[in-house]
């Protein structure tokens, strides 16, 4: 389970709506407990996806651009790790949007995901956030739905 305040969810929605029609993304910092994660800070980031670089890495020249892919630059992840450590927090998740598509992970989402993180996906239809779902990887590297709980 991952626990969000309405303010944190609104911050995510605003960022992914601003990014539309491209995928928006960001990092989620928070606290870890036995069976739950509590969001303390949402860090919107730039979608650093580069189709040419991805094609060089994967060999797949048919990859789509930022409308269907996202990545967070390594230096931004490093900065977030340092910020989390300095505030006794953890990176507990990543959020991104699916413009005009359901909030269900793609195969690319699964391939690039890391265990232990929550993956928040927001469906953005015609520029407006519609649906949000959280996912986490199981031991077989498959996504499983994760409960989102609102906190005050």
C-alpha positions as CSV (number, residue, x, y, z in Angstrom):
1,X,0.0,0.0,0.0
2,X,1.1,3.6,-0.7
3,X,-0.4,6.5,1.2
4,X,-0.8,10.0,-0.4
5,X,-2.2,13.3,0.8
6,X,-4.6,15.0,-1.5
7,X,-2.0,17.7,-2.0
8,X,0.6,15.2,-3.2
9,X,-1.9,13.7,-5.7
10,X,-2.8,17.1,-6.9
11,X,0.8,17.9,-7.5
12,X,1.2,14.8,-9.6
13,X,-2.0,15.5,-11.6
14,X,-0.9,19.1,-12.3
15,X,2.5,18.0,-13.6
16,X,1.2,15.2,-15.9
17,X,-1.5,17.5,-17.2
18,X,1.1,20.2,-18.0
19,X,3.2,17.5,-19.8
20,X,0.3,16.4,-22.0
21,X,0.3,15.1,-24.8
22,X,3.7,13.7,-23.7
23,X,4.3,11.5,-20.7
24,X,5.0,13.4,-17.5
25,X,7.1,11.8,-14.8
26,X,8.7,12.3,-11.4
27,X,10.0,10.8,-8.2
28,X,8.3,10.1,-4.9
29,X,10.1,10.4,-1.6
30,X,8.7,9.1,1.7
31,X,8.8,6.8,4.6
32,X,8.8,3.0,4.6
33,X,6.9,0.9,7.1
34,X,6.3,-2.9,7.2
35,X,3.5,-3.1,4.7
36,X,3.1,0.5,3.5
37,X,4.8,3.6,2.1
38,X,3.9,7.1,3.0
39,X,4.5,9.9,0.6
40,X,6.4,12.9,2.1
41,X,7.5,14.7,-1.1
42,X,6.7,14.6,-4.8
43,X,9.5,15.7,-7.2
44,X,8.2,16.4,-10.7
45,X,11.0,15.9,-13.2
46,X,11.6,16.4,-16.9
47,X,10.9,13.5,-19.2
48,X,14.4,12.9,-20.5
49,X,13.4,10.2,-23.0
50,X,15.5,10.4,-26.1
51,X,14.4,8.0,-28.9
52,X,17.7,8.1,-30.8
53,X,19.7,7.3,-27.7
54,X,17.2,4.5,-26.8
55,X,17.5,3.1,-30.3
56,X,21.3,3.0,-29.9
57,X,20.9,1.2,-26.6
58,X,18.2,-1.3,-27.6
59,X,18.8,-1.5,-31.3
60,X,15.1,-0.8,-31.9
61,X,14.6,2.1,-34.3
62,X,10.8,1.9,-34.1
63,X,10.6,3.1,-30.5
64,X,8.1,6.0,-30.0
65,X,9.0,9.3,-28.4
66,X,7.9,11.0,-25.3
67,X,4.2,10.5,-26.1
68,X,4.6,6.8,-25.2
69,X,7.9,6.6,-23.2
70,X,9.5,8.3,-20.3
71,X,12.8,8.2,-18.4
72,X,14.3,10.2,-15.6
73,X,17.8,11.4,-16.1
74,X,20.4,9.5,-14.0
75,X,21.8,12.7,-12.5
76,X,18.2,13.6,-11.4
77,X,17.8,10.2,-9.7
78,X,21.2,10.7,-8.0
79,X,20.1,14.2,-6.8
80,X,16.8,12.7,-5.5
81,X,18.7,9.9,-3.6
82,X,21.0,12.5,-2.0
83,X,18.0,14.7,-1.1
84,X,16.1,11.7,0.4
85,X,19.2,10.6,2.4
86,X,19.7,14.2,3.7
87,X,16.1,14.3,5.0
88,X,16.0,10.7,6.3
89,X,13.7,9.6,3.6
90,X,13.7,7.0,0.8
91,X,12.8,7.0,-2.9
92,X,9.6,5.0,-2.6
93,X,8.2,5.4,-6.1
94,X,8.1,6.8,-9.5
95,X,5.1,8.4,-11.2
96,X,4.3,8.9,-14.9
97,X,1.4,9.4,-17.1
98,X,-0.2,7.5,-20.0
99,X,-1.6,10.1,-22.4
100,X,-4.9,8.9,-23.8
101,X,-4.3,5.3,-22.5
102,X,-5.3,3.4,-19.4
103,X,-3.3,3.6,-16.2
104,X,-2.0,0.0,-16.8
105,X,1.8,-0.6,-17.1
106,X,3.2,-1.2,-20.5
107,X,5.8,-3.9,-21.3
108,X,8.4,-1.1,-21.4
109,X,7.3,0.1,-18.0
110,X,7.8,-3.5,-16.7
111,X,11.2,-3.9,-18.3
112,X,12.7,-0.8,-16.8
113,X,11.0,-1.0,-13.4
114,X,12.9,-1.8,-10.1
115,X,11.6,-3.9,-7.3
116,X,10.7,-2.1,-4.1
117,X,9.3,1.0,-5.8
118,X,5.7,1.9,-6.3
119,X,4.9,2.9,-9.9
120,X,2.1,5.4,-10.0
121,X,0.5,5.7,-13.4
122,X,-2.0,8.4,-14.2
123,X,-4.3,8.2,-17.3
124,X,-4.5,11.6,-18.8
125,X,-7.4,11.9,-21.3
126,X,-7.5,15.0,-23.5
127,X,-5.2,16.9,-21.1
128,X,-7.1,16.0,-17.8
129,X,-6.0,13.4,-15.2
130,X,-8.7,10.8,-15.0
131,X,-7.5,7.7,-13.3
132,X,-4.6,6.8,-11.0
133,X,-3.3,3.4,-10.1
134,X,-0.3,2.1,-8.3
135,X,1.7,-1.0,-9.2
136,X,4.7,-2.8,-7.8
137,X,6.8,-5.7,-9.0
138,X,6.5,-9.1,-7.6
139,X,9.4,-11.7,-7.3
140,X,8.7,-12.8,-10.9
141,X,9.2,-9.2,-12.2
142,X,5.5,-8.9,-13.0
143,X,3.4,-5.9,-11.9
144,X,0.8,-6.3,-9.3
145,X,-1.8,-3.7,-8.3
146,X,-1.1,-1.8,-5.2
147,X,-3.6,-0.1,-3.0
148,X,-3.6,3.7,-2.8
149,X,-4.8,5.2,0.4
150,X,-5.6,8.9,0.9
151,X,-4.3,10.5,4.0
152,X,-5.2,13.9,5.4
